[in-house]
Amino acid sequence: MAKNFSCAVSDRVTYDAVQLFGGYGYMRGYLVERLYRDNRILSIGGGTTEIMKEIIGKLM
């Protein structure tokens, strides 16, 4: 459950940061772009949220 929550929070925070930076949030020279890219890879590599929800549902 903690992994699912942390993935959701990190997705929201990085998305908001990219929106705050506007077009600069997508440029390679900025930290926000790298964090957003890394966050997407980590959330996919760690298992999609749908799969995590299924696992949590089975355990409950």
PDB file of N, CA, C, O and CB in Angstrom:
ATOM      1  N   MET A   1       0.829  -1.194   0.000  1.00  0.00           N
ATOM      2  CA  MET A   1       0.000   0.000   0.000  1.00  0.00           C
ATOM      3  C   MET A   1       0.867   1.248   0.000  1.00  0.00           C
ATOM      4  O   MET A   1       0.540   2.244  -0.645  1.00  0.00           O
ATOM      5  CB  MET A   1      -0.940   0.004   1.206  1.00  0.00           C
ATOM      6  N   ALA A   2       1.976   1.186   0.730  1.00  0.00           N
ATOM      7  CA  ALA A   2       2.879   2.340   0.782  1.00  0.00           C
ATOM      8  C   ALA A   2       3.497   2.606  -0.586  1.00  0.00           C
ATOM      9  O   ALA A   2       3.659   3.758  -0.988  1.00  0.00           O
ATOM     10  CB  ALA A   2       3.987   2.114   1.828  1.00  0.00           C
ATOM     11  N   LYS A   3       3.840   1.537  -1.298  1.00  0.00           N
ATOM     12  CA  LYS A   3       4.427   1.688  -2.632  1.00  0.00           C
ATOM     13  C   LYS A   3       3.419   2.324  -3.586  1.00  0.00           C
ATOM     14  O   LYS A   3       3.778   3.199  -4.374  1.00  0.00           O
ATOM     15  CB  LYS A   3       4.895   0.321  -3.180  1.00  0.00           C
ATOM     16  N   ASN A   4       2.189   1.899  -3.521  1.00  0.00           N
ATOM     17  CA  ASN A   4       1.151   2.453  -4.376  1.00  0.00           C
ATOM     18  C   ASN A   4       0.926   3.927  -4.064  1.00  0.00           C
ATOM     19  O   ASN A   4       0.810   4.752  -4.970  1.00  0.00           O
ATOM     20  CB  ASN A   4      -0.152   1.670  -4.212  1.00  0.00           C
ATOM     21  N   PHE A   5       0.864   4.251  -2.780  1.00  0.00           N
ATOM     22  CA  PHE A   5       0.663   5.638  -2.372  1.00  0.00           C
ATOM     23  C   PHE A   5       1.840   6.515  -2.790  1.00  0.00           C
ATOM     24  O   PHE A   5       1.648   7.621  -3.295  1.00  0.00           O
ATOM     25  CB  PHE A   5       0.458   5.720  -0.860  1.00  0.00           C
ATOM     26  N   SER A   6       3.054   6.020  -2.578  1.00  0.00           N
ATOM     27  CA  SER A   6       4.230   6.832  -2.920  1.00  0.00           C
ATOM     28  C   SER A   6       4.344   7.050  -4.430  1.00  0.00           C
ATOM     29  O   SER A   6       4.764   8.120  -4.870  1.00  0.00           O
ATOM     30  CB  SER A   6       5.507   6.163  -2.394  1.00  0.00           C
ATOM     31  N   CYS A   7       3.974   6.048  -5.220  1.00  0.00           N
ATOM     32  CA  CYS A   7       3.977   6.220  -6.681  1.00  0.00           C
ATOM     33  C   CYS A   7       2.959   7.274  -7.103  1.00  0.00           C
ATOM     34  O   CYS A   7       3.240   8.111  -7.961  1.00  0.00           O
ATOM     35  CB  CYS A   7       3.674   4.879  -7.386  1.00  0.00           C
ATOM     36  N   ALA A   8       1.782   7.229  -6.498  1.00  0.00           N
ATOM     37  CA  ALA A   8       0.736   8.201  -6.847  1.00  0.00           C
ATOM     38  C   ALA A   8       1.153   9.613  -6.456  1.00  0.00           C
ATOM     39  O   ALA A   8       0.933  10.557  -7.215  1.00  0.00           O
ATOM     40  CB  ALA A   8      -0.594   7.837  -6.159  1.00  0.00           C
ATOM     41  N   VAL A   9       1.750   9.765  -5.287  1.00  0.00           N
ATOM     42  CA  VAL A   9       2.180  11.088  -4.836  1.00  0.00           C
ATOM     43  C   VAL A   9       3.318  11.616  -5.702  1.00  0.00           C
ATOM     44  O   VAL A   9       3.320  12.787  -6.083  1.00  0.00           O
ATOM     45  CB  VAL A   9       2.616  11.039  -3.366  1.00  0.00           C
ATOM     46  N   SER A  10       4.287  10.755  -6.014  1.00  0.00           N
ATOM     47  CA  SER A  10       5.403  11.217  -6.839  1.00  0.00           C
ATOM     48  C   SER A  10       4.943  11.569  -8.247  1.00  0.00           C
ATOM     49  O   SER A  10       5.456  12.515  -8.846  1.00  0.00           O
ATOM     50  CB  SER A  10       6.494  10.153  -6.899  1.00  0.00           C
ATOM     51  N   ASP A  11       3.981  10.818  -8.785  1.00  0.00           N
ATOM     52  CA  ASP A  11       3.415  11.166 -10.095  1.00  0.00           C
ATOM     53  C   ASP A  11       2.791  12.550 -10.057  1.00  0.00           C
ATOM     54  O   ASP A  11       3.030  13.374 -10.939  1.00  0.00           O
ATOM     55  CB  ASP A  11       2.366  10.126 -10.529  1.00  0.00           C
ATOM     56  N   ARG A  12       1.993  12.799  -9.034  1.00  0.00           N
ATOM     57  CA  ARG A  12       1.290  14.088  -8.920  1.00  0.00           C
ATOM     58  C   ARG A  12       2.274  15.245  -8.728  1.00  0.00           C
ATOM     59  O   ARG A  12       2.119  16.299  -9.344  1.00  0.00           O
ATOM     60  CB  ARG A  12       0.292  14.051  -7.747  1.00  0.00           C
ATOM     61  N   VAL A  13       3.275  15.052  -7.884  1.00  0.00           N
ATOM     62  CA  VAL A  13       4.237  16.122  -7.604  1.00  0.00           C
ATOM     63  C   VAL A  13       5.055  16.459  -8.844  1.00  0.00           C
ATOM     64  O   VAL A  13       5.234  17.634  -9.165  1.00  0.00           O
ATOM     65  CB  VAL A  13       5.169  15.719  -6.453  1.00  0.00           C
ATOM     66  N   THR A  14       5.552  15.441  -9.543  1.00  0.00           N
ATOM     67  CA  THR A  14       6.352  15.733 -10.727  1.00  0.00           C
ATOM     68  C   THR A  14       5.500  16.322 -11.843  1.00  0.00           C
ATOM     69  O   THR A  14       5.963  17.191 -12.582  1.00  0.00           O
ATOM     70  CB  THR A  14       7.049  14.472 -11.215  1.00  0.00           C
ATOM     71  N   TYR A  15       4.257  15.856 -11.975  1.00  0.00           N
ATOM     72  CA  TYR A  15       3.367  16.438 -12.975  1.00  0.00           C
ATOM     73  C   TYR A  15       3.112  17.917 -12.675  1.00  0.00           C
ATOM     74  O   TYR A  15       3.149  18.751 -13.579  1.00  0.00           O
ATOM     75  CB  TYR A  15       2.035  15.664 -13.025  1.00  0.00           C
ATOM     76  N   ASP A  16       2.857  18.236 -11.414  1.00  0.00           N
ATOM     77  CA  ASP A  16       2.629  19.634 -11.036  1.00  0.00           C
ATOM     78  C   ASP A  16       3.876  20.484 -11.268  1.00  0.00           C
ATOM     79  O   ASP A  16       3.774  21.643 -11.671  1.00  0.00           O
ATOM     80  CB  ASP A  16       2.201  19.724  -9.567  1.00  0.00           C
ATOM     81  N   ALA A  17       5.051  19.911 -11.014  1.00  0.00           N
ATOM     82  CA  ALA A  17       6.298  20.656 -11.234  1.00  0.00           C
ATOM     83  C   ALA A  17       6.490  20.956 -12.718  1.00  0.00           C
ATOM     84  O   ALA A  17       6.894  22.060 -13.084  1.00  0.00           O
ATOM     85  CB  ALA A  17       7.510  19.863 -10.691  1.00  0.00           C
ATOM     86  N   VAL A  18       6.202  19.979 -13.570  1.00  0.00           N
ATOM     87  CA  VAL A  18       6.322  20.201 -15.018  1.00  0.00           C
ATOM     88  C   VAL A  18       5.331  21.274 -15.453  1.00  0.00           C
ATOM     89  O   VAL A  18       5.669  22.130 -16.270  1.00  0.00           O
ATOM     90  CB  VAL A  18       6.078  18.881 -15.808  1.00  0.00           C
ATOM     91  N   GLN A  19       4.117  21.238 -14.921  1.00  0.00           N
ATOM     92  CA  GLN A  19       3.131  22.255 -15.262  1.00  0.00           C
ATOM     93  C   GLN A  19       3.565  23.634 -14.789  1.00  0.00           C
ATOM     94  O   GLN A  19       3.331  24.632 -15.471  1.00  0.00           O
ATOM     95  CB  GLN A  19       1.781  21.901 -14.661  1.00  0.00           C
ATOM     96  N   LEU A  20       4.191  23.689 -13.635  1.00  0.00           N
ATOM     97  CA  LEU A  20       4.668  24.952 -13.091  1.00  0.00           C
ATOM     98  C   LEU A  20       5.774  25.556 -13.966  1.00  0.00           C
ATOM     99  O   LEU A  20       5.816  26.767 -14.181  1.00  0.00           O
ATOM    100  CB  LEU A  20       5.176  24.750 -11.663  1.00  0.00           C
ATOM    101  N   PHE A  21       6.659  24.700 -14.461  1.00  0.00           N
ATOM    102  CA  PHE A  21       7.748  25.171 -15.300  1.00  0.00           C
ATOM    103  C   PHE A  21       7.306  25.440 -16.736  1.00  0.00           C
ATOM    104  O   PHE A  21       8.025  26.096 -17.490  1.00  0.00           O
ATOM    105  CB  PHE A  21       8.869  24.165 -15.293  1.00  0.00           C
ATOM    106  N   GLY A  22       6.150  24.948 -17.118  1.00  0.00           N
ATOM    107  CA  GLY A  22       5.656  25.161 -18.473  1.00  0.00           C
ATOM    108  C   GLY A  22       6.502  24.426 -19.485  1.00  0.00           C
ATOM    109  O   GLY A  22       6.851  23.264 -19.277  1.00  0.00           O
ATOM    110  N   GLY A  23       6.837  25.084 -20.576  1.00  0.00           N
ATOM    111  CA  GLY A  23       7.639  24.476 -21.637  1.00  0.00           C
ATOM    112  C   GLY A  23       9.027  24.085 -21.184  1.00  0.00           C
ATOM    113  O   GLY A  23       9.610  23.145 -21.722  1.00  0.00           O
ATOM    114  N   TYR A  24       9.571  24.794 -20.197  1.00  0.00           N
ATOM    115  CA  TYR A  24      10.898  24.458 -19.687  1.00  0.00           C
ATOM    116  C   TYR A  24      10.902  23.109 -18.965  1.00  0.00           C
ATOM    117  O   TYR A  24      11.954  22.483 -18.833  1.00  0.00           O
ATOM    118  CB  TYR A  24      11.390  25.554 -18.746  1.00  0.00           C
ATOM    119  N   GLY A  25       9.754  22.665 -18.505  1.00  0.00           N
ATOM    120  CA  GLY A  25       9.672  21.379 -17.825  1.00  0.00           C
ATOM    121  C   GLY A  25       9.958  20.198 -18.727  1.00  0.00           C
ATOM    122  O   GLY A  25      10.217  19.096 -18.244  1.00  0.00           O
ATOM    123  N   TYR A  26       9.915  20.417 -20.049  1.00  0.00           N
ATOM    124  CA  TYR A  26      10.178  19.350 -21.010  1.00  0.00           C
ATOM    125  C   TYR A  26      11.561  19.456 -21.640  1.00  0.00           C
ATOM    126  O   TYR A  26      11.928  18.617 -22.463  1.00  0.00           O
ATOM    127  CB  TYR A  26       9.131  19.366 -22.093  1.00  0.00           C
ATOM    128  N   MET A  27      12.332  20.468 -21.267  1.00  0.00           N
ATOM    129  CA  MET A  27      13.659  20.659 -21.864  1.00  0.00           C
ATOM    130  C   MET A  27      14.707  19.879 -21.080  1.00  0.00           C
ATOM    131  O   MET A  27      14.655  19.808 -19.852  1.00  0.00           O
ATOM    132  CB  MET A  27      14.030  22.160 -21.908  1.00  0.00           C
ATOM    133  N   ARG A  28      15.650  19.299 -21.800  1.00  0.00           N
ATOM    134  CA  ARG A  28      16.646  18.419 -21.204  1.00  0.00           C
ATOM    135  C   ARG A  28      17.541  19.095 -20.167  1.00  0.00           C
ATOM    136  O   ARG A  28      18.050  18.405 -19.283  1.00  0.00           O
ATOM    137  CB  ARG A  28      17.495  17.845 -22.277  1.00  0.00           C
ATOM    138  N   GLY A  29      17.750  20.364 -20.228  1.00  0.00           N
ATOM    139  CA  GLY A  29      18.679  21.028 -19.327  1.00  0.00           C
ATOM    140  C   GLY A  29      18.149  21.256 -17.920  1.00  0.00           C
ATOM    141  O   GLY A  29      18.886  21.734 -17.058  1.00  0.00           O
ATOM    142  N   TYR A  30      16.907  20.930 -17.676  1.00  0.00           N
ATOM    143  CA  TYR A  30      16.288  21.233 -16.389  1.00  0.00           C
ATOM    144  C   TYR A  30      16.092  19.965 -15.559  1.00  0.00           C
ATOM    145  O   TYR A  30      15.795  18.896 -16.093  1.00  0.00           O
ATOM    146  CB  TYR A  30      14.943  21.938 -16.600  1.00  0.00           C
ATOM    147  N   LEU A  31      16.260  20.100 -14.270  1.00  0.00           N
ATOM    148  CA  LEU A  31      16.119  18.984 -13.344  1.00  0.00           C
ATOM    149  C   LEU A  31      14.704  18.412 -13.370  1.00  0.00           C
ATOM    150  O   LEU A  31      14.520  17.205 -13.213  1.00  0.00           O
ATOM    151  CB  LEU A  31      16.477  19.425 -11.931  1.00  0.00           C
ATOM    152  N   VAL A  32      13.720  19.260 -13.566  1.00  0.00           N
ATOM    153  CA  VAL A  32      12.323  18.818 -13.555  1.00  0.00           C
ATOM    154  C   VAL A  32      12.076  17.780 -14.651  1.00  0.00           C
ATOM    155  O   VAL A  32      11.361  16.802 -14.430  1.00  0.00           O
ATOM    156  CB  VAL A  32      11.374  20.021 -13.739  1.00  0.00           C
ATOM    157  N   GLU A  33      12.653  17.984 -15.806  1.00  0.00           N
ATOM    158  CA  GLU A  33      12.463  17.048 -16.916  1.00  0.00           C
ATOM    159  C   GLU A  33      13.026  15.680 -16.555  1.00  0.00           C
ATOM    160  O   GLU A  33      12.390  14.661 -16.821  1.00  0.00           O
ATOM    161  CB  GLU A  33      13.131  17.579 -18.200  1.00  0.00           C
ATOM    162  N   ARG A  34      14.201  15.645 -15.958  1.00  0.00           N
ATOM    163  CA  ARG A  34      14.816  14.369 -15.587  1.00  0.00           C
ATOM    164  C   ARG A  34      14.011  13.669 -14.503  1.00  0.00           C
ATOM    165  O   ARG A  34      13.824  12.453 -14.556  1.00  0.00           O
ATOM    166  CB  ARG A  34      16.256  14.584 -15.112  1.00  0.00           C
ATOM    167  N   LEU A  35      13.532  14.427 -13.521  1.00  0.00           N
ATOM    168  CA  LEU A  35      12.733  13.832 -12.458  1.00  0.00           C
ATOM    169  C   LEU A  35      11.437  13.253 -13.003  1.00  0.00           C
ATOM    170  O   LEU A  35      11.019  12.166 -12.604  1.00  0.00           O
ATOM    171  CB  LEU A  35      12.432  14.865 -11.380  1.00  0.00           C
ATOM    172  N   TYR A  36      10.803  13.980 -13.914  1.00  0.00           N
ATOM    173  CA  TYR A  36       9.563  13.489 -14.517  1.00  0.00           C
ATOM    174  C   TYR A  36       9.816  12.210 -15.305  1.00  0.00           C
ATOM    175  O   TYR A  36       9.051  11.251 -15.199  1.00  0.00           O
ATOM    176  CB  TYR A  36       8.947  14.561 -15.430  1.00  0.00           C
ATOM    177  N   ARG A  37      10.878  12.195 -16.090  1.00  0.00           N
ATOM    178  CA  ARG A  37      11.227  11.016 -16.889  1.00  0.00           C
ATOM    179  C   ARG A  37      11.555   9.826 -15.993  1.00  0.00           C
ATOM    180  O   ARG A  37      11.080   8.716 -16.234  1.00  0.00           O
ATOM    181  CB  ARG A  37      12.419  11.325 -17.810  1.00  0.00           C
ATOM    182  N   ASP A  38      12.369  10.057 -14.953  1.00  0.00           N
ATOM    183  CA  ASP A  38      12.720   8.982 -14.032  1.00  0.00           C
ATOM    184  C   ASP A  38      11.505   8.467 -13.284  1.00  0.00           C
ATOM    185  O   ASP A  38      11.386   7.264 -13.048  1.00  0.00           O
ATOM    186  CB  ASP A  38      13.768   9.455 -13.047  1.00  0.00           C
ATOM    187  N   ASN A  39      10.611   9.351 -12.911  1.00  0.00           N
ATOM    188  CA  ASN A  39       9.417   8.944 -12.187  1.00  0.00           C
ATOM    189  C   ASN A  39       8.539   8.041 -13.040  1.00  0.00           C
ATOM    190  O   ASN A  39       8.001   7.052 -12.542  1.00  0.00           O
ATOM    191  CB  ASN A  39       8.630  10.165 -11.736  1.00  0.00           C
ATOM    192  N   ARG A  40       8.389   8.364 -14.308  1.00  0.00           N
ATOM    193  CA  ARG A  40       7.572   7.530 -15.196  1.00  0.00           C
ATOM    194  C   ARG A  40       8.178   6.137 -15.328  1.00  0.00           C
ATOM    195  O   ARG A  40       7.452   5.143 -15.323  1.00  0.00           O
ATOM    196  CB  ARG A  40       7.437   8.186 -16.587  1.00  0.00           C
ATOM    197  N   ILE A  41       9.488   6.058 -15.444  1.00  0.00           N
ATOM    198  CA  ILE A  41      10.152   4.760 -15.584  1.00  0.00           C
ATOM    199  C   ILE A  41      10.013   3.952 -14.299  1.00  0.00           C
ATOM    200  O   ILE A  41       9.757   2.749 -14.347  1.00  0.00           O
ATOM    201  CB  ILE A  41      11.643   4.944 -15.941  1.00  0.00           C
ATOM    202  N   LEU A  42      10.179   4.608 -13.147  1.00  0.00           N
ATOM    203  CA  LEU A  42      10.075   3.903 -11.870  1.00  0.00           C
ATOM    204  C   LEU A  42       8.665   3.390 -11.623  1.00  0.00           C
ATOM    205  O   LEU A  42       8.491   2.276 -11.129  1.00  0.00           O
ATOM    206  CB  LEU A  42      10.497   4.814 -10.730  1.00  0.00           C
ATOM    207  N   SER A  43       7.662   4.182 -11.958  1.00  0.00           N
ATOM    208  CA  SER A  43       6.293   3.736 -11.709  1.00  0.00           C
ATOM    209  C   SER A  43       5.904   2.584 -12.630  1.00  0.00           C
ATOM    210  O   SER A  43       5.123   1.718 -12.235  1.00  0.00           O
ATOM    211  CB  SER A  43       5.319   4.898 -11.888  1.00  0.00           C
ATOM    212  N   ILE A  44       6.434   2.561 -13.843  1.00  0.00           N
ATOM    213  CA  ILE A  44       6.147   1.454 -14.763  1.00  0.00           C
ATOM    214  C   ILE A  44       6.967   0.228 -14.376  1.00  0.00           C
ATOM    215  O   ILE A  44       6.452  -0.890 -14.364  1.00  0.00           O
ATOM    216  CB  ILE A  44       6.447   1.863 -16.228  1.00  0.00           C
ATOM    217  N   GLY A  45       8.235   0.437 -14.061  1.00  0.00           N
ATOM    218  CA  GLY A  45       9.113  -0.676 -13.696  1.00  0.00           C
ATOM    219  C   GLY A  45       8.732  -1.333 -12.382  1.00  0.00           C
ATOM    220  O   GLY A  45       8.937  -2.533 -12.206  1.00  0.00           O
ATOM    221  N   GLY A  46       8.184  -0.564 -11.464  1.00  0.00           N
ATOM    222  CA  GLY A  46       7.785  -1.103 -10.173  1.00  0.00           C
ATOM    223  C   GLY A  46       6.455  -1.818 -10.214  1.00  0.00           C
ATOM    224  O   GLY A  46       6.042  -2.392  -9.207  1.00  0.00           O
ATOM    225  N   GLY A  47       5.788  -1.804 -11.315  1.00  0.00           N
ATOM    226  CA  GLY A  47       4.468  -2.422 -11.454  1.00  0.00           C
ATOM    227  C   GLY A  47       3.428  -1.330 -11.598  1.00  0.00           C
ATOM    228  O   GLY A  47       3.452  -0.332 -10.877  1.00  0.00           O
ATOM    229  N   THR A  48       2.536  -1.523 -12.514  1.00  0.00           N
ATOM    230  CA  THR A  48       1.533  -0.490 -12.744  1.00  0.00           C
ATOM    231  C   THR A  48       0.594  -0.396 -11.544  1.00  0.00           C
ATOM    232  O   THR A  48       0.478  -1.334 -10.755  1.00  0.00           O
ATOM    233  CB  THR A  48       0.736  -0.782 -14.033  1.00  0.00           C
ATOM    234  N   THR A  49      -0.063   0.731 -11.421  1.00  0.00           N
ATOM    235  CA  THR A  49      -0.947   0.946 -10.279  1.00  0.00           C
ATOM    236  C   THR A  49      -2.112  -0.034 -10.293  1.00  0.00           C
ATOM    237  O   THR A  49      -2.600  -0.427  -9.233  1.00  0.00           O
ATOM    238  CB  THR A  49      -1.472   2.381 -10.274  1.00  0.00           C
ATOM    239  N   GLU A  50      -2.557  -0.430 -11.463  1.00  0.00           N
ATOM    240  CA  GLU A  50      -3.659  -1.386 -11.538  1.00  0.00           C
ATOM    241  C   GLU A  50      -3.258  -2.736 -10.952  1.00  0.00           C
ATOM    242  O   GLU A  50      -4.036  -3.365 -10.235  1.00  0.00           O
ATOM    243  CB  GLU A  50      -4.116  -1.559 -12.987  1.00  0.00           C
ATOM    244  N   ILE A  51      -2.048  -3.174 -11.259  1.00  0.00           N
ATOM    245  CA  ILE A  51      -1.559  -4.441 -10.714  1.00  0.00           C
ATOM    246  C   ILE A  51      -1.380  -4.331  -9.203  1.00  0.00           C
ATOM    247  O   ILE A  51      -1.728  -5.254  -8.467  1.00  0.00           O
ATOM    248  CB  ILE A  51      -0.228  -4.847 -11.385  1.00  0.00           C
ATOM    249  N   MET A  52      -0.835  -3.199  -8.735  1.00  0.00           N
ATOM    250  CA  MET A  52      -0.673  -3.009  -7.292  1.00  0.00           C
ATOM    251  C   MET A  52      -2.021  -3.015  -6.586  1.00  0.00           C
ATOM    252  O   MET A  52      -2.144  -3.561  -5.490  1.00  0.00           O
ATOM    253  CB  MET A  52       0.066  -1.697  -7.001  1.00  0.00           C
ATOM    254  N   LYS A  53      -3.021  -2.420  -7.195  1.00  0.00           N
ATOM    255  CA  LYS A  53      -4.361  -2.411  -6.593  1.00  0.00           C
ATOM    256  C   LYS A  53      -4.940  -3.825  -6.524  1.00  0.00           C
ATOM    257  O   LYS A  53      -5.601  -4.178  -5.548  1.00  0.00           O
ATOM    258  CB  LYS A  53      -5.306  -1.491  -7.396  1.00  0.00           C
ATOM    259  N   GLU A  54      -4.695  -4.631  -7.552  1.00  0.00           N
ATOM    260  CA  GLU A  54      -5.164  -6.017  -7.536  1.00  0.00           C
ATOM    261  C   GLU A  54      -4.500  -6.809  -6.429  1.00  0.00           C
ATOM    262  O   GLU A  54      -5.159  -7.587  -5.740  1.00  0.00           O
ATOM    263  CB  GLU A  54      -4.904  -6.686  -8.879  1.00  0.00           C
ATOM    264  N   ILE A  55      -3.197  -6.619  -6.250  1.00  0.00           N
ATOM    265  CA  ILE A  55      -2.464  -7.332  -5.203  1.00  0.00           C
ATOM    266  C   ILE A  55      -2.986  -6.917  -3.832  1.00  0.00           C
ATOM    267  O   ILE A  55      -3.202  -7.768  -2.968  1.00  0.00           O
ATOM    268  CB  ILE A  55      -0.942  -7.056  -5.310  1.00  0.00           C
ATOM    269  N   ILE A  56      -3.188  -5.633  -3.627  1.00  0.00           N
ATOM    270  CA  ILE A  56      -3.712  -5.134  -2.346  1.00  0.00           C
ATOM    271  C   ILE A  56      -5.109  -5.697  -2.105  1.00  0.00           C
ATOM    272  O   ILE A  56      -5.430  -6.095  -0.986  1.00  0.00           O
ATOM    273  CB  ILE A  56      -3.743  -3.578  -2.326  1.00  0.00           C
ATOM    274  N   GLY A  57      -5.936  -5.733  -3.138  1.00  0.00           N
ATOM    275  CA  GLY A  57      -7.280  -6.281  -3.009  1.00  0.00           C
ATOM    276  C   GLY A  57      -7.284  -7.738  -2.614  1.00  0.00           C
ATOM    277  O   GLY A  57      -8.103  -8.162  -1.798  1.00  0.00           O
ATOM    278  N   LYS A  58      -6.357  -8.528  -3.197  1.00  0.00           N
ATOM    279  CA  LYS A  58      -6.280  -9.942  -2.859  1.00  0.00           C
ATOM    280  C   LYS A  58      -5.827 -10.151  -1.404  1.00  0.00           C
ATOM    281  O   LYS A  58      -6.272 -11.084  -0.735  1.00  0.00           O
ATOM    282  CB  LYS A  58      -5.324 -10.658  -3.819  1.00  0.00           C
ATOM    283  N   LEU A  59      -4.943  -9.275  -0.930  1.00  0.00           N
ATOM    284  CA  LEU A  59      -4.437  -9.409   0.436  1.00  0.00           C
ATOM    285  C   LEU A  59      -5.476  -8.995   1.485  1.00  0.00           C
ATOM    286  O   LEU A  59      -5.396  -9.404   2.643  1.00  0.00           O
ATOM    287  CB  LEU A  59      -3.176  -8.575   0.603  1.00  0.00           C
ATOM    288  N   MET A  60      -6.431  -8.193   1.075  1.00  0.00           N
ATOM    289  CA  MET A  60      -7.443  -7.756   2.023  1.00  0.00           C
ATOM    290  C   MET A  60      -8.534  -8.779   2.052  1.00  0.00           C
ATOM    291  O   MET A  60      -9.508  -8.622   2.788  1.00  0.00           O
ATOM    292  CB  MET A  60      -8.000  -6.368   1.663  1.00  0.00           C
TER     293      MET A  60
END
